[in-house]
Amino acid sequence: MAAKFKIKKGDKVIVTTGKDKGKKGEILRIYTDKNRALVQGANMIKRHTRPGQGQPGGIVEKEASIHISNLAHVDPKSNESTRVGYKFLKDGRKVRFAKKSGEVIDV
């Protein structure tokens, strides 16, 4: 069974450790089998590519995956790192909220 994460595609996160510590970005993709995520603008690597049909060759810079444990959710109110909790709204929906400010993350 795949692991359950509190971070989803499209969330704003901050990198907590490593060479990109402090960088903020959006989750582009999550690899549940490897417990890793692709964050926009973080952990950039260079790949030497051959020219293909419709694309030129050269050195391409792209994102590499980061382990989920090295990411923290960004609080929508204070723009700092926060932990995520779950609560039920009055209409019965289960939503995620930022523990620092109490702000609801899911809309």
MODELLER restraints for C-alpha pairs under 7 A, 6 or more apart:
rsr = mdl.restraints
at = mdl.atoms
rsr.add(forms.Gaussian(group=physical.xy_distance, feature=features.Distance(at['CA:2:A'], at['CA:32:A']), mean=6.17, stdev=0.5))
rsr.add(forms.Gaussian(group=physical.xy_distance, feature=features.Distance(at['CA:2:A'], at['CA:33:A']), mean=6.34, stdev=0.5))
rsr.add(forms.Gaussian(group=physical.xy_distance, feature=features.Distance(at['CA:3:A'], at['CA:32:A']), mean=6.42, stdev=0.5))
rsr.add(forms.Gaussian(group=physical.xy_distance, feature=features.Distance(at['CA:6:A'], at['CA:84:A']), mean=6.77, stdev=0.5))
rsr.add(forms.Gaussian(group=physical.xy_distance, feature=features.Distance(at['CA:9:A'], at['CA:27:A']), mean=5.03, stdev=0.5))
rsr.add(forms.Gaussian(group=physical.xy_distance, feature=features.Distance(at['CA:9:A'], at['CA:28:A']), mean=5.85, stdev=0.5))
rsr.add(forms.Gaussian(group=physical.xy_distance, feature=features.Distance(at['CA:9:A'], at['CA:29:A']), mean=5.81, stdev=0.5))
rsr.add(forms.Gaussian(group=physical.xy_distance, feature=features.Distance(at['CA:9:A'], at['CA:30:A']), mean=6.66, stdev=0.5))
rsr.add(forms.Gaussian(group=physical.xy_distance, feature=features.Distance(at['CA:10:A'], at['CA:26:A']), mean=5.65, stdev=0.5))
rsr.add(forms.Gaussian(group=physical.xy_distance, feature=features.Distance(at['CA:10:A'], at['CA:27:A']), mean=5.04, stdev=0.5))
rsr.add(forms.Gaussian(group=physical.xy_distance, feature=features.Distance(at['CA:10:A'], at['CA:28:A']), mean=6.35, stdev=0.5))
rsr.add(forms.Gaussian(group=physical.xy_distance, feature=features.Distance(at['CA:11:A'], at['CA:26:A']), mean=5.55, stdev=0.5))
rsr.add(forms.Gaussian(group=physical.xy_distance, feature=features.Distance(at['CA:11:A'], at['CA:27:A']), mean=5.60, stdev=0.5))
rsr.add(forms.Gaussian(group=physical.xy_distance, feature=features.Distance(at['CA:12:A'], at['CA:25:A']), mean=5.67, stdev=0.5))
rsr.add(forms.Gaussian(group=physical.xy_distance, feature=features.Distance(at['CA:12:A'], at['CA:26:A']), mean=4.58, stdev=0.5))
rsr.add(forms.Gaussian(group=physical.xy_distance, feature=features.Distance(at['CA:12:A'], at['CA:27:A']), mean=6.61, stdev=0.5))
rsr.add(forms.Gaussian(group=physical.xy_distance, feature=features.Distance(at['CA:12:A'], at['CA:73:A']), mean=6.30, stdev=0.5))
rsr.add(forms.Gaussian(group=physical.xy_distance, feature=features.Distance(at['CA:12:A'], at['CA:74:A']), mean=5.69, stdev=0.5))
rsr.add(forms.Gaussian(group=physical.xy_distance, feature=features.Distance(at['CA:13:A'], at['CA:24:A']), mean=5.68, stdev=0.5))
rsr.add(forms.Gaussian(group=physical.xy_distance, feature=features.Distance(at['CA:13:A'], at['CA:25:A']), mean=5.66, stdev=0.5))
rsr.add(forms.Gaussian(group=physical.xy_distance, feature=features.Distance(at['CA:13:A'], at['CA:26:A']), mean=6.13, stdev=0.5))
rsr.add(forms.Gaussian(group=physical.xy_distance, feature=features.Distance(at['CA:13:A'], at['CA:71:A']), mean=6.29, stdev=0.5))
rsr.add(forms.Gaussian(group=physical.xy_distance, feature=features.Distance(at['CA:13:A'], at['CA:72:A']), mean=5.49, stdev=0.5))
rsr.add(forms.Gaussian(group=physical.xy_distance, feature=features.Distance(at['CA:13:A'], at['CA:73:A']), mean=4.46, stdev=0.5))
rsr.add(forms.Gaussian(group=physical.xy_distance, feature=features.Distance(at['CA:13:A'], at['CA:74:A']), mean=5.08, stdev=0.5))
rsr.add(forms.Gaussian(group=physical.xy_distance, feature=features.Distance(at['CA:14:A'], at['CA:22:A']), mean=6.02, stdev=0.5))
rsr.add(forms.Gaussian(group=physical.xy_distance, feature=features.Distance(at['CA:14:A'], at['CA:23:A']), mean=5.65, stdev=0.5))
rsr.add(forms.Gaussian(group=physical.xy_distance, feature=features.Distance(at['CA:14:A'], at['CA:24:A']), mean=4.35, stdev=0.5))
rsr.add(forms.Gaussian(group=physical.xy_distance, feature=features.Distance(at['CA:14:A'], at['CA:25:A']), mean=6.54, stdev=0.5))
rsr.add(forms.Gaussian(group=physical.xy_distance, feature=features.Distance(at['CA:14:A'], at['CA:71:A']), mean=5.72, stdev=0.5))
rsr.add(forms.Gaussian(group=physical.xy_distance, feature=features.Distance(at['CA:14:A'], at['CA:72:A']), mean=5.33, stdev=0.5))
rsr.add(forms.Gaussian(group=physical.xy_distance, feature=features.Distance(at['CA:14:A'], at['CA:73:A']), mean=6.30, stdev=0.5))
rsr.add(forms.Gaussian(group=physical.xy_distance, feature=features.Distance(at['CA:14:A'], at['CA:74:A']), mean=6.23, stdev=0.5))
rsr.add(forms.Gaussian(group=physical.xy_distance, feature=features.Distance(at['CA:14:A'], at['CA:81:A']), mean=6.60, stdev=0.5))
rsr.add(forms.Gaussian(group=physical.xy_distance, feature=features.Distance(at['CA:15:A'], at['CA:21:A']), mean=5.03, stdev=0.5))
rsr.add(forms.Gaussian(group=physical.xy_distance, feature=features.Distance(at['CA:15:A'], at['CA:22:A']), mean=5.40, stdev=0.5))
rsr.add(forms.Gaussian(group=physical.xy_distance, feature=features.Distance(at['CA:15:A'], at['CA:23:A']), mean=5.56, stdev=0.5))
rsr.add(forms.Gaussian(group=physical.xy_distance, feature=features.Distance(at['CA:15:A'], at['CA:24:A']), mean=6.50, stdev=0.5))
rsr.add(forms.Gaussian(group=physical.xy_distance, feature=features.Distance(at['CA:15:A'], at['CA:70:A']), mean=5.94, stdev=0.5))
rsr.add(forms.Gaussian(group=physical.xy_distance, feature=features.Distance(at['CA:15:A'], at['CA:71:A']), mean=4.76, stdev=0.5))
rsr.add(forms.Gaussian(group=physical.xy_distance, feature=features.Distance(at['CA:15:A'], at['CA:72:A']), mean=6.49, stdev=0.5))
rsr.add(forms.Gaussian(group=physical.xy_distance, feature=features.Distance(at['CA:16:A'], at['CA:22:A']), mean=6.16, stdev=0.5))
rsr.add(forms.Gaussian(group=physical.xy_distance, feature=features.Distance(at['CA:16:A'], at['CA:70:A']), mean=5.33, stdev=0.5))
rsr.add(forms.Gaussian(group=physical.xy_distance, feature=features.Distance(at['CA:16:A'], at['CA:71:A']), mean=5.66, stdev=0.5))
rsr.add(forms.Gaussian(group=physical.xy_distance, feature=features.Distance(at['CA:16:A'], at['CA:72:A']), mean=6.62, stdev=0.5))
rsr.add(forms.Gaussian(group=physical.xy_distance, feature=features.Distance(at['CA:17:A'], at['CA:70:A']), mean=5.71, stdev=0.5))
rsr.add(forms.Gaussian(group=physical.xy_distance, feature=features.Distance(at['CA:20:A'], at['CA:42:A']), mean=6.23, stdev=0.5))
rsr.add(forms.Gaussian(group=physical.xy_distance, feature=features.Distance(at['CA:20:A'], at['CA:43:A']), mean=6.35, stdev=0.5))
rsr.add(forms.Gaussian(group=physical.xy_distance, feature=features.Distance(at['CA:23:A'], at['CA:42:A']), mean=6.64, stdev=0.5))
rsr.add(forms.Gaussian(group=physical.xy_distance, feature=features.Distance(at['CA:25:A'], at['CA:39:A']), mean=5.80, stdev=0.5))
rsr.add(forms.Gaussian(group=physical.xy_distance, feature=features.Distance(at['CA:25:A'], at['CA:40:A']), mean=5.09, stdev=0.5))
rsr.add(forms.Gaussian(group=physical.xy_distance, feature=features.Distance(at['CA:25:A'], at['CA:41:A']), mean=6.31, stdev=0.5))
rsr.add(forms.Gaussian(group=physical.xy_distance, feature=features.Distance(at['CA:26:A'], at['CA:39:A']), mean=5.60, stdev=0.5))
rsr.add(forms.Gaussian(group=physical.xy_distance, feature=features.Distance(at['CA:26:A'], at['CA:40:A']), mean=5.36, stdev=0.5))
rsr.add(forms.Gaussian(group=physical.xy_distance, feature=features.Distance(at['CA:27:A'], at['CA:37:A']), mean=6.82, stdev=0.5))
rsr.add(forms.Gaussian(group=physical.xy_distance, feature=features.Distance(at['CA:27:A'], at['CA:38:A']), mean=5.86, stdev=0.5))
rsr.add(forms.Gaussian(group=physical.xy_distance, feature=features.Distance(at['CA:27:A'], at['CA:39:A']), mean=4.66, stdev=0.5))
rsr.add(forms.Gaussian(group=physical.xy_distance, feature=features.Distance(at['CA:27:A'], at['CA:40:A']), mean=6.36, stdev=0.5))
rsr.add(forms.Gaussian(group=physical.xy_distance, feature=features.Distance(at['CA:28:A'], at['CA:38:A']), mean=5.41, stdev=0.5))
rsr.add(forms.Gaussian(group=physical.xy_distance, feature=features.Distance(at['CA:28:A'], at['CA:39:A']), mean=5.75, stdev=0.5))
rsr.add(forms.Gaussian(group=physical.xy_distance, feature=features.Distance(at['CA:28:A'], at['CA:40:A']), mean=6.33, stdev=0.5))
rsr.add(forms.Gaussian(group=physical.xy_distance, feature=features.Distance(at['CA:29:A'], at['CA:37:A']), mean=5.76, stdev=0.5))
rsr.add(forms.Gaussian(group=physical.xy_distance, feature=features.Distance(at['CA:29:A'], at['CA:38:A']), mean=5.13, stdev=0.5))
rsr.add(forms.Gaussian(group=physical.xy_distance, feature=features.Distance(at['CA:30:A'], at['CA:36:A']), mean=6.11, stdev=0.5))
rsr.add(forms.Gaussian(group=physical.xy_distance, feature=features.Distance(at['CA:30:A'], at['CA:37:A']), mean=4.31, stdev=0.5))
rsr.add(forms.Gaussian(group=physical.xy_distance, feature=features.Distance(at['CA:30:A'], at['CA:38:A']), mean=6.29, stdev=0.5))
rsr.add(forms.Gaussian(group=physical.xy_distance, feature=features.Distance(at['CA:31:A'], at['CA:37:A']), mean=5.79, stdev=0.5))
rsr.add(forms.Gaussian(group=physical.xy_distance, feature=features.Distance(at['CA:35:A'], at['CA:67:A']), mean=6.04, stdev=0.5))
rsr.add(forms.Gaussian(group=physical.xy_distance, feature=features.Distance(at['CA:35:A'], at['CA:68:A']), mean=5.82, stdev=0.5))
rsr.add(forms.Gaussian(group=physical.xy_distance, feature=features.Distance(at['CA:36:A'], at['CA:65:A']), mean=5.90, stdev=0.5))
rsr.add(forms.Gaussian(group=physical.xy_distance, feature=features.Distance(at['CA:36:A'], at['CA:66:A']), mean=5.34, stdev=0.5))
rsr.add(forms.Gaussian(group=physical.xy_distance, feature=features.Distance(at['CA:36:A'], at['CA:67:A']), mean=4.24, stdev=0.5))
rsr.add(forms.Gaussian(group=physical.xy_distance, feature=features.Distance(at['CA:36:A'], at['CA:68:A']), mean=5.12, stdev=0.5))
rsr.add(forms.Gaussian(group=physical.xy_distance, feature=features.Distance(at['CA:37:A'], at['CA:65:A']), mean=5.19, stdev=0.5))
rsr.add(forms.Gaussian(group=physical.xy_distance, feature=features.Distance(at['CA:37:A'], at['CA:66:A']), mean=5.37, stdev=0.5))
rsr.add(forms.Gaussian(group=physical.xy_distance, feature=features.Distance(at['CA:37:A'], at['CA:67:A']), mean=6.29, stdev=0.5))
rsr.add(forms.Gaussian(group=physical.xy_distance, feature=features.Distance(at['CA:37:A'], at['CA:68:A']), mean=6.17, stdev=0.5))
rsr.add(forms.Gaussian(group=physical.xy_distance, feature=features.Distance(at['CA:38:A'], at['CA:63:A']), mean=6.68, stdev=0.5))
rsr.add(forms.Gaussian(group=physical.xy_distance, feature=features.Distance(at['CA:38:A'], at['CA:64:A']), mean=6.30, stdev=0.5))
rsr.add(forms.Gaussian(group=physical.xy_distance, feature=features.Distance(at['CA:38:A'], at['CA:65:A']), mean=4.54, stdev=0.5))
rsr.add(forms.Gaussian(group=physical.xy_distance, feature=features.Distance(at['CA:38:A'], at['CA:66:A']), mean=6.28, stdev=0.5))
rsr.add(forms.Gaussian(group=physical.xy_distance, feature=features.Distance(at['CA:40:A'], at['CA:63:A']), mean=6.79, stdev=0.5))
rsr.add(forms.Gaussian(group=physical.xy_distance, feature=features.Distance(at['CA:41:A'], at['CA:63:A']), mean=6.55, stdev=0.5))
rsr.add(forms.Gaussian(group=physical.xy_distance, feature=features.Distance(at['CA:42:A'], at['CA:63:A']), mean=6.28, stdev=0.5))
rsr.add(forms.Gaussian(group=physical.xy_distance, feature=features.Distance(at['CA:43:A'], at['CA:63:A']), mean=5.63, stdev=0.5))
rsr.add(forms.Gaussian(group=physical.xy_distance, feature=features.Distance(at['CA:43:A'], at['CA:64:A']), mean=5.54, stdev=0.5))
rsr.add(forms.Gaussian(group=physical.xy_distance, feature=features.Distance(at['CA:44:A'], at['CA:61:A']), mean=6.46, stdev=0.5))
rsr.add(forms.Gaussian(group=physical.xy_distance, feature=features.Distance(at['CA:44:A'], at['CA:62:A']), mean=5.41, stdev=0.5))
rsr.add(forms.Gaussian(group=physical.xy_distance, feature=features.Distance(at['CA:44:A'], at['CA:63:A']), mean=4.48, stdev=0.5))
rsr.add(forms.Gaussian(group=physical.xy_distance, feature=features.Distance(at['CA:44:A'], at['CA:64:A']), mean=6.05, stdev=0.5))
rsr.add(forms.Gaussian(group=physical.xy_distance, feature=features.Distance(at['CA:45:A'], at['CA:61:A']), mean=5.59, stdev=0.5))
rsr.add(forms.Gaussian(group=physical.xy_distance, feature=features.Distance(at['CA:45:A'], at['CA:62:A']), mean=5.56, stdev=0.5))
rsr.add(forms.Gaussian(group=physical.xy_distance, feature=features.Distance(at['CA:45:A'], at['CA:63:A']), mean=6.08, stdev=0.5))
rsr.add(forms.Gaussian(group=physical.xy_distance, feature=features.Distance(at['CA:45:A'], at['CA:64:A']), mean=6.41, stdev=0.5))
rsr.add(forms.Gaussian(group=physical.xy_distance, feature=features.Distance(at['CA:46:A'], at['CA:59:A']), mean=6.31, stdev=0.5))
rsr.add(forms.Gaussian(group=physical.xy_distance, feature=features.Distance(at['CA:46:A'], at['CA:60:A']), mean=5.58, stdev=0.5))
rsr.add(forms.Gaussian(group=physical.xy_distance, feature=features.Distance(at['CA:46:A'], at['CA:61:A']), mean=4.44, stdev=0.5))
rsr.add(forms.Gaussian(group=physical.xy_distance, feature=features.Distance(at['CA:46:A'], at['CA:62:A']), mean=6.43, stdev=0.5))
rsr.add(forms.Gaussian(group=physical.xy_distance, feature=features.Distance(at['CA:47:A'], at['CA:59:A']), mean=5.61, stdev=0.5))
rsr.add(forms.Gaussian(group=physical.xy_distance, feature=features.Distance(at['CA:47:A'], at['CA:60:A']), mean=5.18, stdev=0.5))
rsr.add(forms.Gaussian(group=physical.xy_distance, feature=features.Distance(at['CA:47:A'], at['CA:61:A']), mean=6.27, stdev=0.5))
rsr.add(forms.Gaussian(group=physical.xy_distance, feature=features.Distance(at['CA:48:A'], at['CA:58:A']), mean=5.74, stdev=0.5))
rsr.add(forms.Gaussian(group=physical.xy_distance, feature=features.Distance(at['CA:48:A'], at['CA:59:A']), mean=4.55, stdev=0.5))
rsr.add(forms.Gaussian(group=physical.xy_distance, feature=features.Distance(at['CA:48:A'], at['CA:60:A']), mean=6.25, stdev=0.5))
rsr.add(forms.Gaussian(group=physical.xy_distance, feature=features.Distance(at['CA:49:A'], at['CA:57:A']), mean=5.20, stdev=0.5))
rsr.add(forms.Gaussian(group=physical.xy_distance, feature=features.Distance(at['CA:49:A'], at['CA:58:A']), mean=5.47, stdev=0.5))
rsr.add(forms.Gaussian(group=physical.xy_distance, feature=features.Distance(at['CA:49:A'], at['CA:59:A']), mean=6.26, stdev=0.5))
rsr.add(forms.Gaussian(group=physical.xy_distance, feature=features.Distance(at['CA:49:A'], at['CA:60:A']), mean=6.93, stdev=0.5))
rsr.add(forms.Gaussian(group=physical.xy_distance, feature=features.Distance(at['CA:50:A'], at['CA:57:A']), mean=4.52, stdev=0.5))
rsr.add(forms.Gaussian(group=physical.xy_distance, feature=features.Distance(at['CA:50:A'], at['CA:58:A']), mean=6.65, stdev=0.5))
rsr.add(forms.Gaussian(group=physical.xy_distance, feature=features.Distance(at['CA:51:A'], at['CA:57:A']), mean=3.73, stdev=0.5))
rsr.add(forms.Gaussian(group=physical.xy_distance, feature=features.Distance(at['CA:72:A'], at['CA:81:A']), mean=5.69, stdev=0.5))
rsr.add(forms.Gaussian(group=physical.xy_distance, feature=features.Distance(at['CA:72:A'], at['CA:82:A']), mean=6.47, stdev=0.5))
rsr.add(forms.Gaussian(group=physical.xy_distance, feature=features.Distance(at['CA:73:A'], at['CA:81:A']), mean=5.57, stdev=0.5))
rsr.add(forms.Gaussian(group=physical.xy_distance, feature=features.Distance(at['CA:73:A'], at['CA:82:A']), mean=5.58, stdev=0.5))
rsr.add(forms.Gaussian(group=physical.xy_distance, feature=features.Distance(at['CA:73:A'], at['CA:83:A']), mean=6.47, stdev=0.5))
rsr.add(forms.Gaussian(group=physical.xy_distance, feature=features.Distance(at['CA:74:A'], at['CA:80:A']), mean=5.34, stdev=0.5))
rsr.add(forms.Gaussian(group=physical.xy_distance, feature=features.Distance(at['CA:74:A'], at['CA:81:A']), mean=4.61, stdev=0.5))
rsr.add(forms.Gaussian(group=physical.xy_distance, feature=features.Distance(at['CA:74:A'], at['CA:82:A']), mean=5.95, stdev=0.5))
rsr.add(forms.Gaussian(group=physical.xy_distance, feature=features.Distance(at['CA:75:A'], at['CA:81:A']), mean=5.87, stdev=0.5))
rsr.add(forms.Gaussian(group=physical.xy_distance, feature=features.Distance(at['CA:75:A'], at['CA:82:A']), mean=5.67, stdev=0.5))
rsr.add(forms.Gaussian(group=physical.xy_distance, feature=features.Distance(at['CA:75:A'], at['CA:98:A']), mean=5.94, stdev=0.5))
rsr.add(forms.Gaussian(group=physical.xy_distance, feature=features.Distance(at['CA:77:A'], at['CA:101:A']), mean=6.78, stdev=0.5))
rsr.add(forms.Gaussian(group=physical.xy_distance, feature=features.Distance(at['CA:82:A'], at['CA:98:A']), mean=6.12, stdev=0.5))
rsr.add(forms.Gaussian(group=physical.xy_distance, feature=features.Distance(at['CA:82:A'], at['CA:99:A']), mean=6.32, stdev=0.5))
rsr.add(forms.Gaussian(group=physical.xy_distance, feature=features.Distance(at['CA:82:A'], at['CA:100:A']), mean=5.93, stdev=0.5))
rsr.add(forms.Gaussian(group=physical.xy_distance, feature=features.Distance(at['CA:83:A'], at['CA:98:A']), mean=6.07, stdev=0.5))
rsr.add(forms.Gaussian(group=physical.xy_distance, feature=features.Distance(at['CA:83:A'], at['CA:99:A']), mean=5.57, stdev=0.5))
rsr.add(forms.Gaussian(group=physical.xy_distance, feature=features.Distance(at['CA:84:A'], at['CA:96:A']), mean=6.42, stdev=0.5))
rsr.add(forms.Gaussian(group=physical.xy_distance, feature=features.Distance(at['CA:84:A'], at['CA:97:A']), mean=5.71, stdev=0.5))
rsr.add(forms.Gaussian(group=physical.xy_distance, feature=features.Distance(at['CA:84:A'], at['CA:98:A']), mean=5.01, stdev=0.5))
rsr.add(forms.Gaussian(group=physical.xy_distance, feature=features.Distance(at['CA:84:A'], at['CA:99:A']), mean=5.77, stdev=0.5))
rsr.add(forms.Gaussian(group=physical.xy_distance, feature=features.Distance(at['CA:85:A'], at['CA:96:A']), mean=5.58, stdev=0.5))
rsr.add(forms.Gaussian(group=physical.xy_distance, feature=features.Distance(at['CA:85:A'], at['CA:97:A']), mean=5.34, stdev=0.5))
rsr.add(forms.Gaussian(group=physical.xy_distance, feature=features.Distance(at['CA:85:A'], at['CA:98:A']), mean=6.46, stdev=0.5))
rsr.add(forms.Gaussian(group=physical.xy_distance, feature=features.Distance(at['CA:85:A'], at['CA:99:A']), mean=6.26, stdev=0.5))
rsr.add(forms.Gaussian(group=physical.xy_distance, feature=features.Distance(at['CA:86:A'], at['CA:94:A']), mean=6.73, stdev=0.5))
rsr.add(forms.Gaussian(group=physical.xy_distance, feature=features.Distance(at['CA:86:A'], at['CA:95:A']), mean=5.67, stdev=0.5))
rsr.add(forms.Gaussian(group=physical.xy_distance, feature=features.Distance(at['CA:86:A'], at['CA:96:A']), mean=4.55, stdev=0.5))
rsr.add(forms.Gaussian(group=physical.xy_distance, feature=features.Distance(at['CA:86:A'], at['CA:97:A']), mean=6.04, stdev=0.5))
rsr.add(forms.Gaussian(group=physical.xy_distance, feature=features.Distance(at['CA:87:A'], at['CA:94:A']), mean=5.68, stdev=0.5))
rsr.add(forms.Gaussian(group=physical.xy_distance, feature=features.Distance(at['CA:87:A'], at['CA:95:A']), mean=5.68, stdev=0.5))
rsr.add(forms.Gaussian(group=physical.xy_distance, feature=features.Distance(at['CA:87:A'], at['CA:96:A']), mean=6.52, stdev=0.5))
rsr.add(forms.Gaussian(group=physical.xy_distance, feature=features.Distance(at['CA:88:A'], at['CA:94:A']), mean=4.44, stdev=0.5))
rsr.add(forms.Gaussian(group=physical.xy_distance, feature=features.Distance(at['CA:88:A'], at['CA:95:A']), mean=6.21, stdev=0.5))
rsr.add(forms.Gaussian(group=physical.xy_distance, feature=features.Distance(at['CA:95:A'], at['CA:104:A']), mean=6.98, stdev=0.5))
rsr.add(forms.Gaussian(group=physical.xy_distance, feature=features.Distance(at['CA:95:A'], at['CA:106:A']), mean=5.72, stdev=0.5))
rsr.add(forms.Gaussian(group=physical.xy_distance, feature=features.Distance(at['CA:96:A'], at['CA:104:A']), mean=6.05, stdev=0.5))
rsr.add(forms.Gaussian(group=physical.xy_distance, feature=features.Distance(at['CA:96:A'], at['CA:105:A']), mean=5.52, stdev=0.5))
rsr.add(forms.Gaussian(group=physical.xy_distance, feature=features.Distance(at['CA:96:A'], at['CA:106:A']), mean=5.82, stdev=0.5))
rsr.add(forms.Gaussian(group=physical.xy_distance, feature=features.Distance(at['CA:97:A'], at['CA:103:A']), mean=5.50, stdev=0.5))
rsr.add(forms.Gaussian(group=physical.xy_distance, feature=features.Distance(at['CA:97:A'], at['CA:104:A']), mean=4.24, stdev=0.5))
rsr.add(forms.Gaussian(group=physical.xy_distance, feature=features.Distance(at['CA:97:A'], at['CA:105:A']), mean=5.14, stdev=0.5))
rsr.add(forms.Gaussian(group=physical.xy_distance, feature=features.Distance(at['CA:98:A'], at['CA:104:A']), mean=6.45, stdev=0.5))
rsr.add(forms.Gaussian(group=physical.xy_distance, feature=features.Distance(at['CA:98:A'], at['CA:105:A']), mean=6.69, stdev=0.5))
